[in-house]
Amino acid sequence: MRDAVAAEKSGVPSVVVLIDGLCSIASETARVLGREGLPIITVEASLFGLNREAIAQAVEPLGPQIAEALTRGDP
């Protein structure tokens, strides 16, 4: 979350992908850190502990959402 906020503040479009249960905490964290509206996309299952291939497979269906969030402009 903090990395995405820092990237956004540096002008690098960012998206946070996390489990649904953390969405409100992540939104509040982004607000407190000065990036209210930072794009957050949720997944059903945790990505923690997965290898690179498993993460890629889990987020592949989110590709269009991620692309849209990255190209929509400043939050």
All heavy atoms as a GROMACS GRO file, in nm:
protein
  539
    1MET      N    1   0.082  -0.118   0.000
    1MET     CA    2   0.000   0.000   0.000
    1MET      C    3   0.087   0.125   0.000
    1MET      O    4   0.067   0.213  -0.083
    1MET     CB    5  -0.090  -0.006   0.124
    1MET     CG    6  -0.193   0.100   0.132
    1MET     SD    7  -0.312   0.072   0.003
    1MET     CE    8  -0.352   0.236  -0.036
    2ARG      N    9   0.181   0.132   0.091
    2ARG     CA   10   0.268   0.250   0.096
    2ARG      C   11   0.352   0.263  -0.030
    2ARG      O   12   0.378   0.374  -0.076
    2ARG     CB   13   0.356   0.246   0.221
    2ARG     CG   14   0.278   0.269   0.348
    2ARG     CD   15   0.369   0.265   0.470
    2ARG     NE   16   0.293   0.283   0.591
    2ARG     CZ   17   0.268   0.401   0.647
    2ARG    NH1   18   0.313   0.511   0.591
    2ARG    NH2   19   0.197   0.408   0.758
    3ASP      N   20   0.393   0.151  -0.088
    3ASP     CA   21   0.470   0.155  -0.212
    3ASP      C   22   0.386   0.213  -0.326
    3ASP      O   23   0.435   0.293  -0.406
    3ASP     CB   24   0.520   0.016  -0.251
    3ASP     CG   25   0.628  -0.036  -0.157
    3ASP    OD1   26   0.691   0.046  -0.087
    3ASP    OD2   27   0.648  -0.158  -0.154
    4ALA      N   28   0.261   0.174  -0.333
    4ALA     CA   29   0.173   0.225  -0.437
    4ALA      C   30   0.150   0.375  -0.419
    4ALA      O   31   0.150   0.450  -0.517
    4ALA     CB   32   0.040   0.150  -0.436
    5VAL      N   33   0.132   0.419  -0.296
    5VAL     CA   34   0.114   0.562  -0.268
    5VAL      C   35   0.239   0.638  -0.308
    5VAL      O   36   0.232   0.743  -0.374
    5VAL     CB   37   0.078   0.586  -0.120
    5VAL    CG1   38   0.084   0.734  -0.085
    5VAL    CG2   39  -0.061   0.530  -0.089
    6ALA      N   40   0.356   0.587  -0.271
    6ALA     CA   41   0.482   0.654  -0.306
    6ALA      C   42   0.499   0.660  -0.458
    6ALA      O   43   0.541   0.763  -0.512
    6ALA     CB   44   0.600   0.582  -0.241
    7ALA      N   45   0.466   0.552  -0.526
    7ALA     CA   46   0.476   0.550  -0.672
    7ALA      C   47   0.383   0.653  -0.734
    7ALA      O   48   0.423   0.728  -0.823
    7ALA     CB   49   0.446   0.410  -0.726
    8GLU      N   50   0.260   0.658  -0.686
    8GLU     CA   51   0.163   0.755  -0.738
    8GLU      C   52   0.212   0.898  -0.716
    8GLU      O   53   0.203   0.980  -0.805
    8GLU     CB   54   0.028   0.737  -0.668
    8GLU     CG   55  -0.052   0.620  -0.718
    8GLU     CD   56  -0.134   0.653  -0.841
    8GLU    OE1   57  -0.175   0.769  -0.858
    8GLU    OE2   58  -0.156   0.561  -0.921
    9LYS      N   59   0.266   0.925  -0.599
    9LYS     CA   60   0.316   1.060  -0.570
    9LYS      C   61   0.434   1.096  -0.660
    9LYS      O   62   0.458   1.213  -0.685
    9LYS     CB   63   0.355   1.071  -0.423
    9LYS     CG   64   0.235   1.082  -0.331
    9LYS     CD   65   0.278   1.102  -0.187
    9LYS     CE   66   0.158   1.126  -0.098
    9LYS     NZ   67   0.198   1.150   0.042
   10SER      N   68   0.505   0.994  -0.708
   10SER     CA   69   0.618   1.016  -0.798
   10SER      C   70   0.575   1.023  -0.944
   10SER      O   71   0.657   1.036  -1.033
   10SER     CB   72   0.721   0.904  -0.783
   10SER     OG   73   0.776   0.905  -0.655
   11GLY      N   74   0.446   1.007  -0.967
   11GLY     CA   75   0.394   1.014  -1.102
   11GLY      C   76   0.381   0.882  -1.174
   11GLY      O   77   0.354   0.878  -1.293
   12VAL      N   78   0.401   0.772  -1.102
   12VAL     CA   79   0.389   0.639  -1.162
   12VAL      C   80   0.250   0.584  -1.130
   12VAL      O   81   0.218   0.560  -1.013
   12VAL     CB   82   0.497   0.544  -1.106
   12VAL    CG1   83   0.480   0.404  -1.163
   12VAL    CG2   84   0.636   0.597  -1.134
   13PRO      N   85   0.166   0.565  -1.230
   13PRO     CA   86   0.032   0.512  -1.205
   13PRO      C   87   0.041   0.377  -1.133
   13PRO      O   88   0.123   0.292  -1.168
   13PRO     CB   89  -0.029   0.496  -1.344
   13PRO     CG   90   0.048   0.590  -1.429
   13PRO     CD   91   0.188   0.591  -1.373
   14SER      N   92  -0.041   0.358  -1.032
   14SER     CA   93  -0.037   0.236  -0.951
   14SER      C   94  -0.176   0.186  -0.919
   14SER      O   95  -0.272   0.262  -0.916
   14SER     CB   96   0.038   0.263  -0.820
   14SER     OG   97   0.169   0.306  -0.846
   15VAL      N   98  -0.182   0.057  -0.894
   15VAL     CA   99  -0.305  -0.009  -0.855
   15VAL      C  100  -0.269  -0.103  -0.740
   15VAL      O  101  -0.166  -0.168  -0.743
   15VAL     CB  102  -0.364  -0.092  -0.971
   15VAL    CG1  103  -0.484  -0.174  -0.925
   15VAL    CG2  104  -0.403  -0.002  -1.086
   16VAL      N  105  -0.354  -0.108  -0.640
   16VAL     CA  106  -0.335  -0.200  -0.529
   16VAL      C  107  -0.431  -0.317  -0.551
   16VAL      O  108  -0.550  -0.297  -0.574
   16VAL     CB  109  -0.364  -0.132  -0.393
   16VAL    CG1  110  -0.354  -0.230  -0.280
   16VAL    CG2  111  -0.270  -0.015  -0.373
   17VAL      N  112  -0.378  -0.439  -0.544
   17VAL     CA  113  -0.459  -0.560  -0.556
   17VAL      C  114  -0.451  -0.631  -0.422
   17VAL      O  115  -0.342  -0.664  -0.375
   17VAL     CB  116  -0.409  -0.652  -0.669
   17VAL    CG1  117  -0.492  -0.780  -0.676
   17VAL    CG2  118  -0.412  -0.579  -0.803
   18LEU      N  119  -0.566  -0.650  -0.359
   18LEU     CA  120  -0.569  -0.716  -0.228
   18LEU      C  121  -0.702  -0.785  -0.205
   18LEU      O  122  -0.795  -0.771  -0.284
   18LEU     CB  123  -0.539  -0.616  -0.117
   18LEU     CG  124  -0.609  -0.480  -0.116
   18LEU    CD1  125  -0.754  -0.489  -0.081
   18LEU    CD2  126  -0.538  -0.386  -0.024
   19ILE      N  127  -0.709  -0.859  -0.095
   19ILE     CA  128  -0.834  -0.930  -0.066
   19ILE      C  129  -0.941  -0.831  -0.023
   19ILE      O  130  -0.912  -0.725   0.033
   19ILE     CB  131  -0.814  -1.041   0.040
   19ILE    CG1  132  -0.762  -0.985   0.172
   19ILE    CG2  133  -0.725  -1.150  -0.012
   19ILE    CD1  134  -0.760  -1.085   0.286
   20ASP      N  135  -1.064  -0.866  -0.049
   20ASP     CA  136  -1.179  -0.780  -0.027
   20ASP      C  137  -1.186  -0.727   0.117
   20ASP      O  138  -1.219  -0.612   0.139
   20ASP     CB  139  -1.307  -0.856  -0.063
   20ASP     CG  140  -1.427  -0.765  -0.074
   20ASP    OD1  141  -1.410  -0.651  -0.121
   20ASP    OD2  142  -1.536  -0.808  -0.035
   21GLY      N  143  -1.153  -0.810   0.213
   21GLY     CA  144  -1.164  -0.770   0.353
   21GLY      C  145  -1.073  -0.656   0.394
   21GLY      O  146  -1.093  -0.594   0.499
   22LEU      N  147  -0.972  -0.624   0.314
   22LEU     CA  148  -0.878  -0.518   0.347
   22LEU      C  149  -0.906  -0.388   0.272
   22LEU      O  150  -0.835  -0.289   0.290
   22LEU     CB  151  -0.735  -0.564   0.319
   22LEU     CG  152  -0.686  -0.682   0.401
   22LEU    CD1  153  -0.545  -0.721   0.359
   22LEU    CD2  154  -0.689  -0.649   0.549
   23CYS      N  155  -1.008  -0.386   0.190
   23CYS     CA  156  -1.036  -0.272   0.105
   23CYS      C  157  -1.059  -0.143   0.184
   23CYS      O  158  -1.003  -0.039   0.151
   23CYS     CB  159  -1.156  -0.302   0.016
   23CYS     SG  160  -1.177  -0.182  -0.116
   24SER      N  161  -1.139  -0.147   0.288
   24SER     CA  162  -1.167  -0.024   0.363
   24SER      C  163  -1.042   0.026   0.435
   24SER      O  164  -1.018   0.148   0.440
   24SER     CB  165  -1.282  -0.045   0.461
   24SER     OG  166  -1.249  -0.143   0.556
   25ILE      N  167  -0.961  -0.063   0.487
   25ILE     CA  168  -0.837  -0.022   0.554
   25ILE      C  169  -0.742   0.039   0.451
   25ILE      O  170  -0.678   0.142   0.477
   25ILE     CB  171  -0.771  -0.143   0.624
   25ILE    CG1  172  -0.857  -0.188   0.740
   25ILE    CG2  173  -0.629  -0.109   0.670
   25ILE    CD1  174  -0.815  -0.321   0.800
   26ALA      N  175  -0.732  -0.022   0.335
   26ALA     CA  176  -0.644   0.030   0.230
   26ALA      C  177  -0.690   0.167   0.182
   26ALA      O  178  -0.608   0.258   0.162
   26ALA     CB  179  -0.637  -0.068   0.114
   27SER      N  180  -0.819   0.185   0.164
   27SER     CA  181  -0.873   0.315   0.122
   27SER      C  182  -0.842   0.422   0.225
   27SER      O  183  -0.803   0.534   0.189
   27SER     CB  184  -1.024   0.306   0.100
   27SER     OG  185  -1.053   0.222  -0.008
   28GLU      N  186  -0.860   0.390   0.350
   28GLU     CA  187  -0.831   0.487   0.457
   28GLU      C  188  -0.682   0.518   0.463
   28GLU      O  189  -0.642   0.633   0.481
   28GLU     CB  190  -0.881   0.435   0.591
   28GLU     CG  191  -0.858   0.528   0.707
   28GLU     CD  192  -0.929   0.663   0.695
   28GLU    OE1  193  -1.019   0.678   0.610
   28GLU    OE2  194  -0.893   0.754   0.772
   29THR      N  195  -0.598   0.417   0.446
   29THR     CA  196  -0.454   0.439   0.445
   29THR      C  197  -0.415   0.531   0.331
   29THR      O  198  -0.336   0.625   0.350
   29THR     CB  199  -0.378   0.304   0.435
   29THR    OG1  200  -0.413   0.222   0.546
   29THR    CG2  201  -0.228   0.325   0.432
   30ALA      N  202  -0.468   0.508   0.213
   30ALA     CA  203  -0.439   0.594   0.099
   30ALA      C  204  -0.484   0.737   0.127
   30ALA      O  205  -0.411   0.833   0.096
   30ALA     CB  206  -0.507   0.540  -0.027
   31ARG      N  207  -0.599   0.753   0.187
   31ARG     CA  208  -0.649   0.887   0.219
   31ARG      C  209  -0.555   0.958   0.316
   31ARG      O  210  -0.515   1.073   0.294
   31ARG     CB  211  -0.790   0.880   0.279
   31ARG     CG  212  -0.853   1.018   0.300
   31ARG     CD  213  -0.978   1.010   0.386
   31ARG     NE  214  -0.949   0.969   0.523
   31ARG     CZ  215  -0.894   1.048   0.616
   31ARG    NH1  216  -0.859   1.172   0.588
   31ARG    NH2  217  -0.874   1.004   0.738
   32VAL      N  218  -0.516   0.888   0.422
   32VAL     CA  219  -0.428   0.947   0.523
   32VAL      C  220  -0.292   0.985   0.461
   32VAL      O  221  -0.232   1.085   0.499
   32VAL     CB  222  -0.409   0.850   0.642
   32VAL    CG1  223  -0.297   0.891   0.733
   32VAL    CG2  224  -0.539   0.837   0.720
   33LEU      N  225  -0.247   0.905   0.366
   33LEU     CA  226  -0.118   0.930   0.301
   33LEU      C  227  -0.128   1.027   0.184
   33LEU      O  228  -0.031   1.049   0.112
   33LEU     CB  229  -0.056   0.798   0.255
   33LEU     CG  230  -0.018   0.701   0.368
   33LEU    CD1  231   0.029   0.568   0.310
   33LEU    CD2  232   0.088   0.762   0.458
   34GLY      N  233  -0.246   1.084   0.164
   34GLY     CA  234  -0.262   1.188   0.062
   34GLY      C  235  -0.294   1.140  -0.078
   34GLY      O  236  -0.281   1.216  -0.173
   35ARG      N  237  -0.339   1.016  -0.093
   35ARG     CA  238  -0.376   0.965  -0.226
   35ARG      C  239  -0.515   0.904  -0.225
   35ARG      O  240  -0.536   0.792  -0.274
   35ARG     CB  241  -0.273   0.863  -0.275
   35ARG     CG  242  -0.140   0.921  -0.313
   35ARG     CD  243  -0.150   1.037  -0.406
   35ARG     NE  244  -0.177   0.995  -0.542
   35ARG     CZ  245  -0.186   1.077  -0.642
   35ARG    NH1  246  -0.170   1.206  -0.625
   35ARG    NH2  247  -0.210   1.032  -0.762
   36GLU      N  248  -0.610   0.979  -0.173
   36GLU     CA  249  -0.748   0.933  -0.175
   36GLU      C  250  -0.787   0.903  -0.319
   36GLU      O  251  -0.753   0.977  -0.411
   36GLU     CB  252  -0.840   1.040  -0.117
   36GLU     CG  253  -0.982   0.996  -0.102
   36GLU     CD  254  -1.065   1.096  -0.023
   36GLU    OE1  255  -1.016   1.205   0.007
   36GLU    OE2  256  -1.180   1.062   0.008
   37GLY      N  257  -0.854   0.792  -0.340
   37GLY     CA  258  -0.895   0.752  -0.474
   37GLY      C  259  -0.795   0.662  -0.544
   37GLY      O  260  -0.815   0.627  -0.660
   38LEU      N  261  -0.688   0.624  -0.474
   38LEU     CA  262  -0.593   0.529  -0.532
   38LEU      C  263  -0.669   0.404  -0.574
   38LEU      O  264  -0.747   0.350  -0.495
   38LEU     CB  265  -0.486   0.493  -0.428
   38LEU     CG  266  -0.380   0.392  -0.471
   38LEU    CD1  267  -0.287   0.455  -0.573
   38LEU    CD2  268  -0.300   0.346  -0.351
   39PRO      N  269  -0.651   0.359  -0.696
   39PRO     CA  270  -0.727   0.243  -0.742
   39PRO      C  271  -0.697   0.117  -0.659
   39PRO      O  272  -0.581   0.083  -0.637
   39PRO     CB  273  -0.681   0.223  -0.886
   39PRO     CG  274  -0.625   0.354  -0.928
   39PRO     CD  275  -0.568   0.414  -0.803
   40ILE      N  276  -0.803   0.054  -0.613
   40ILE     CA  277  -0.791  -0.070  -0.537
   40ILE      C  278  -0.880  -0.173  -0.605
   40ILE      O  279  -0.998  -0.150  -0.627
   40ILE     CB  280  -0.835  -0.050  -0.391
   40ILE    CG1  281  -0.741   0.051  -0.322
   40ILE    CG2  282  -0.836  -0.184  -0.316
   40ILE    CD1  283  -0.786   0.093  -0.184
   41ILE      N  284  -0.820  -0.286  -0.637
   41ILE     CA  285  -0.893  -0.396  -0.700
   41ILE      C  286  -0.883  -0.515  -0.607
   41ILE      O  287  -0.775  -0.546  -0.556
   41ILE     CB  288  -0.835  -0.428  -0.839
   41ILE    CG1  289  -0.852  -0.305  -0.929
   41ILE    CG2  290  -0.901  -0.551  -0.899
   41ILE    CD1  291  -0.787  -0.317  -1.064
   42THR      N  292  -0.995  -0.579  -0.584
   42THR     CA  293  -0.996  -0.689  -0.488
   42THR      C  294  -0.999  -0.826  -0.556
   42THR      O  295  -1.049  -0.841  -0.666
   42THR     CB  296  -1.115  -0.677  -0.392
   42THR    OG1  297  -1.236  -0.681  -0.467
   42THR    CG2  298  -1.109  -0.549  -0.310
   43VAL      N  299  -0.942  -0.922  -0.483
   43VAL     CA  300  -0.945  -1.062  -0.524
   43VAL      C  301  -1.014  -1.139  -0.412
   43VAL      O  302  -1.019  -1.095  -0.298
   43VAL     CB  303  -0.804  -1.119  -0.550
   43VAL    CG1  304  -0.740  -1.053  -0.670
   43VAL    CG2  305  -0.715  -1.106  -0.429
   44GLU      N  306  -1.067  -1.255  -0.445
   44GLU     CA  307  -1.141  -1.334  -0.346
   44GLU      C  308  -1.050  -1.402  -0.246
   44GLU      O  309  -1.082  -1.412  -0.128
   44GLU     CB  310  -1.227  -1.438  -0.416
   44GLU     CG  311  -1.344  -1.376  -0.492
   44GLU     CD  312  -1.432  -1.482  -0.554
   44GLU    OE1  313  -1.431  -1.597  -0.509
   44GLU    OE2  314  -1.501  -1.448  -0.651
   45ALA      N  315  -0.936  -1.453  -0.291
   45ALA     CA  316  -0.846  -1.528  -0.203
   45ALA      C  317  -0.715  -1.453  -0.187
   45ALA      O  318  -0.673  -1.378  -0.276
   45ALA     CB  319  -0.820  -1.667  -0.261
   46SER      N  320  -0.650  -1.473  -0.076
   46SER     CA  321  -0.523  -1.408  -0.049
   46SER      C  322  -0.416  -1.452  -0.148
   46SER      O  323  -0.410  -1.567  -0.190
   46SER     CB  324  -0.477  -1.443   0.093
   46SER     OG  325  -0.349  -1.390   0.116
   47LEU      N  326  -0.329  -1.359  -0.184
   47LEU     CA  327  -0.217  -1.387  -0.272
   47LEU      C  328  -0.090  -1.414  -0.191
   47LEU      O  329   0.012  -1.452  -0.247
   47LEU     CB  330  -0.193  -1.269  -0.367
   47LEU     CG  331  -0.311  -1.227  -0.453
   47LEU    CD1  332  -0.276  -1.102  -0.534
   47LEU    CD2  333  -0.353  -1.340  -0.544
   48PHE      N  334  -0.100  -1.395  -0.061
   48PHE     CA  335   0.016  -1.412   0.027
   48PHE      C  336   0.070  -1.554   0.020
   48PHE      O  337  -0.004  -1.650   0.026
   48PHE     CB  338  -0.024  -1.378   0.171
   48PHE     CG  339   0.091  -1.386   0.267
   48PHE    CD1  340   0.187  -1.286   0.269
   48PHE    CD2  341   0.104  -1.493   0.352
   48PHE    CE1  342   0.293  -1.292   0.356
   48PHE    CE2  343   0.211  -1.501   0.439
   48PHE     CZ  344   0.306  -1.400   0.442
   49GLY      N  345   0.199  -1.564   0.004
   49GLY     CA  346   0.264  -1.693   0.003
   49GLY      C  347   0.262  -1.765  -0.130
   49GLY      O  348   0.320  -1.872  -0.143
   50LEU      N  349   0.195  -1.707  -0.230
   50LEU     CA  350   0.191  -1.771  -0.361
   50LEU      C  351   0.317  -1.737  -0.440
   50LEU      O  352   0.374  -1.629  -0.425
   50LEU     CB  353   0.070  -1.723  -0.441
   50LEU     CG  354  -0.068  -1.753  -0.382
   50LEU    CD1  355  -0.177  -1.696  -0.474
   50LEU    CD2  356  -0.087  -1.901  -0.360
   51ASN      N  357   0.357  -1.829  -0.527
   51ASN     CA  358   0.472  -1.800  -0.613
   51ASN      C  359   0.427  -1.711  -0.729
   51ASN      O  360   0.308  -1.686  -0.749
   51ASN     CB  361   0.540  -1.929  -0.662
   51ASN     CG  362   0.450  -2.013  -0.750
   51ASN    OD1  363   0.367  -1.962  -0.825
   51ASN    ND2  364   0.466  -2.144  -0.744
   52ARG      N  365   0.523  -1.664  -0.805
   52ARG     CA  366   0.496  -1.569  -0.914
   52ARG      C  367   0.393  -1.622  -1.012
   52ARG      O  368   0.303  -1.550  -1.056
   52ARG     CB  369   0.627  -1.538  -0.986
   52ARG     CG  370   0.609  -1.436  -1.096
   52ARG     CD  371   0.740  -1.402  -1.158
   52ARG     NE  372   0.815  -1.325  -1.060
   52ARG     CZ  373   0.933  -1.272  -1.082
   52ARG    NH1  374   0.992  -1.288  -1.197
   52ARG    NH2  375   0.994  -1.202  -0.989
   53GLU      N  376   0.405  -1.749  -1.050
   53GLU     CA  377   0.313  -1.807  -1.148
   53GLU      C  378   0.170  -1.813  -1.093
   53GLU      O  379   0.074  -1.786  -1.164
   53GLU     CB  380   0.359  -1.946  -1.190
   53GLU     CG  381   0.488  -1.947  -1.270
   53GLU     CD  382   0.614  -1.933  -1.184
   53GLU    OE1  383   0.610  -1.966  -1.062
   53GLU    OE2  384   0.715  -1.886  -1.237
   54ALA      N  385   0.157  -1.850  -0.967
   54ALA     CA  386   0.024  -1.859  -0.906
   54ALA      C  387  -0.040  -1.721  -0.893
   54ALA      O  388  -0.161  -1.706  -0.914
   54ALA     CB  389   0.033  -1.927  -0.770
   55ILE      N  390   0.040  -1.621  -0.860
   55ILE     CA  391  -0.013  -1.485  -0.852
   55ILE      C  392  -0.059  -1.439  -0.990
   55ILE      O  393  -0.167  -1.384  -1.005
   55ILE     CB  394   0.091  -1.388  -0.793
   55ILE    CG1  395   0.114  -1.421  -0.645
   55ILE    CG2  396   0.046  -1.243  -0.810
   55ILE    CD1  397   0.230  -1.345  -0.583
   56ALA      N  398   0.024  -1.464  -1.091
   56ALA     CA  399  -0.012  -1.424  -1.228
   56ALA      C  400  -0.143  -1.490  -1.271
   56ALA      O  401  -0.229  -1.425  -1.330
   56ALA     CB  402   0.100  -1.460  -1.324
   57GLN      N  403  -0.159  -1.616  -1.237
   57GLN     CA  404  -0.281  -1.688  -1.273
   57GLN      C  405  -0.402  -1.630  -1.198
   57GLN      O  406  -0.510  -1.616  -1.255
   57GLN     CB  407  -0.266  -1.836  -1.242
   57GLN     CG  408  -0.382  -1.920  -1.288
   57GLN     CD  409  -0.358  -2.068  -1.264
   57GLN    OE1  410  -0.273  -2.108  -1.185
   57GLN    NE2  411  -0.436  -2.150  -1.331
   58ALA      N  412  -0.383  -1.595  -1.071
   58ALA     CA  413  -0.494  -1.544  -0.991
   58ALA      C  414  -0.540  -1.406  -1.036
   58ALA      O  415  -0.659  -1.374  -1.030
   58ALA     CB  416  -0.453  -1.539  -0.844
   59VAL      N  417  -0.446  -1.322  -1.083
   59VAL     CA  418  -0.483  -1.186  -1.121
   59VAL      C  419  -0.509  -1.170  -1.271
   59VAL      O  420  -0.558  -1.064  -1.313
   59VAL     CB  421  -0.379  -1.082  -1.073
   59VAL    CG1  422  -0.366  -1.084  -0.922
   59VAL    CG2  423  -0.247  -1.100  -1.142
   60GLU      N  424  -0.480  -1.271  -1.350
   60GLU     CA  425  -0.501  -1.260  -1.494
   60GLU      C  426  -0.642  -1.214  -1.531
   60GLU      O  427  -0.659  -1.126  -1.616
   60GLU     CB  428  -0.469  -1.392  -1.564
   60GLU     CG  429  -0.480  -1.382  -1.714
   60GLU     CD  430  -0.440  -1.510  -1.784
   60GLU    OE1  431  -0.411  -1.611  -1.718
   60GLU    OE2  432  -0.440  -1.509  -1.907
   61PRO      N  433  -0.747  -1.267  -1.467
   61PRO     CA  434  -0.882  -1.220  -1.502
   61PRO      C  435  -0.906  -1.072  -1.468
   61PRO      O  436  -0.999  -1.012  -1.518
   61PRO     CB  437  -0.974  -1.308  -1.417
   61PRO     CG  438  -0.891  -1.426  -1.380
   61PRO     CD  439  -0.751  -1.378  -1.373
   62LEU      N  440  -0.819  -1.014  -1.385
   62LEU     CA  441  -0.834  -0.874  -1.347
   62LEU      C  442  -0.764  -0.779  -1.443
   62LEU      O  443  -0.770  -0.658  -1.425
   62LEU     CB  444  -0.778  -0.852  -1.205
   62LEU     CG  445  -0.837  -0.940  -1.095
   62LEU    CD1  446  -0.764  -0.916  -0.964
   62LEU    CD2  447  -0.985  -0.915  -1.080
   63GLY      N  448  -0.699  -0.835  -1.544
   63GLY     CA  449  -0.622  -0.753  -1.638
   63GLY      C  450  -0.694  -0.632  -1.692
   63GLY      O  451  -0.641  -0.520  -1.686
   64PRO      N  452  -0.816  -0.647  -1.744
   64PRO     CA  453  -0.887  -0.530  -1.796
   64PRO      C  454  -0.913  -0.423  -1.688
   64PRO      O  455  -0.899  -0.304  -1.715
   64PRO     CB  456  -1.018  -0.588  -1.849
   64PRO     CG  457  -0.985  -0.730  -1.882
   64PRO     CD  458  -0.887  -0.773  -1.775
   65GLN      N  459  -0.948  -0.466  -1.568
   65GLN     CA  460  -0.970  -0.370  -1.459
   65GLN      C  461  -0.841  -0.297  -1.424
   65GLN      O  462  -0.842  -0.176  -1.400
   65GLN     CB  463  -1.020  -0.441  -1.334
   65GLN     CG  464  -1.164  -0.483  -1.337
   65GLN     CD  465  -1.198  -0.553  -1.207
   65GLN    OE1  466  -1.178  -0.673  -1.195
   65GLN    NE2  467  -1.248  -0.479  -1.111
   66ILE      N  468  -0.731  -0.372  -1.417
   66ILE     CA  469  -0.602  -0.312  -1.382
   66ILE      C  470  -0.560  -0.213  -1.491
   66ILE      O  471  -0.520  -0.100  -1.461
   66ILE     CB  472  -0.496  -0.421  -1.361
   66ILE    CG1  473  -0.530  -0.503  -1.236
   66ILE    CG2  474  -0.356  -0.360  -1.351
   66ILE    CD1  475  -0.446  -0.628  -1.217
   67ALA      N  476  -0.573  -0.252  -1.616
   67ALA     CA  477  -0.537  -0.164  -1.727
   67ALA      C  478  -0.620  -0.036  -1.725
   67ALA      O  479  -0.567   0.075  -1.743
   67ALA     CB  480  -0.554  -0.235  -1.860
   68GLU      N  481  -0.749  -0.049  -1.700
   68GLU     CA  482  -0.836   0.068  -1.695
   68GLU      C  483  -0.794   0.160  -1.580
   68GLU      O  484  -0.787   0.283  -1.597
   68GLU     CB  485  -0.982   0.026  -1.677
   68GLU     CG  486  -1.077   0.144  -1.672
   68GLU     CD  487  -1.222   0.102  -1.653
   68GLU    OE1  488  -1.257  -0.011  -1.684
   68GLU    OE2  489  -1.297   0.188  -1.605
   69ALA      N  490  -0.767   0.103  -1.464
   69ALA     CA  491  -0.727   0.184  -1.348
   69ALA      C  492  -0.594   0.255  -1.373
   69ALA      O  493  -0.576   0.369  -1.330
   69ALA     CB  494  -0.716   0.095  -1.225
   70LEU      N  495  -0.504   0.191  -1.442
   70LEU     CA  496  -0.373   0.250  -1.468
   70LEU      C  497  -0.377   0.360  -1.574
   70LEU      O  498  -0.290   0.445  -1.578
   70LEU     CB  499  -0.272   0.143  -1.512
   70LEU     CG  500  -0.227   0.046  -1.403
   70LEU    CD1  501  -0.143  -0.065  -1.462
   70LEU    CD2  502  -0.150   0.119  -1.294
   71THR      N  503  -0.478   0.358  -1.657
   71THR     CA  504  -0.483   0.454  -1.767
   71THR      C  505  -0.593   0.559  -1.752
   71THR      O  506  -0.609   0.643  -1.839
   71THR     CB  507  -0.503   0.381  -1.901
   71THR    OG1  508  -0.623   0.305  -1.897
   71THR    CG2  509  -0.385   0.290  -1.931
   72ARG      N  510  -0.664   0.558  -1.643
   72ARG     CA  511  -0.777   0.649  -1.629
   72ARG      C  512  -0.739   0.790  -1.586
   72ARG      O  513  -0.817   0.882  -1.585
   72ARG     CB  514  -0.882   0.595  -1.533
   72ARG     CG  515  -0.840   0.592  -1.389
   72ARG     CD  516  -0.958   0.547  -1.303
   72ARG     NE  517  -0.916   0.516  -1.171
   72ARG     CZ  518  -0.896   0.606  -1.075
   72ARG    NH1  519  -0.915   0.734  -1.100
   72ARG    NH2  520  -0.858   0.570  -0.954
   73GLY      N  521  -0.615   0.811  -1.544
   73GLY     CA  522  -0.571   0.944  -1.503
   73GLY      C  523  -0.552   0.953  -1.354
   73GLY      O  524  -0.566   0.856  -1.280
   74ASP      N  525  -0.520   1.072  -1.308
   74ASP     CA  526  -0.486   1.096  -1.168
   74ASP      C  527  -0.607   1.076  -1.078
   74ASP      O  528  -0.714   1.131  -1.105
   74ASP     CB  529  -0.435   1.238  -1.153
   74ASP     CG  530  -0.331   1.254  -1.046
   74ASP    OD1  531  -0.264   1.154  -1.014
   74ASP    OD2  532  -0.315   1.366  -0.996
   75PRO      N  533  -0.590   0.999  -0.966
   75PRO     CA  534  -0.704   0.982  -0.873
   75PRO      C  535  -0.734   1.108  -0.798
   75PRO      O  536  -0.655   1.194  -0.783
   75PRO     CB  537  -0.656   0.871  -0.778
   75PRO     CG  538  -0.511   0.859  -0.794
   75PRO     CD  539  -0.476   0.923  -0.927
   0.00000   0.00000   0.00000
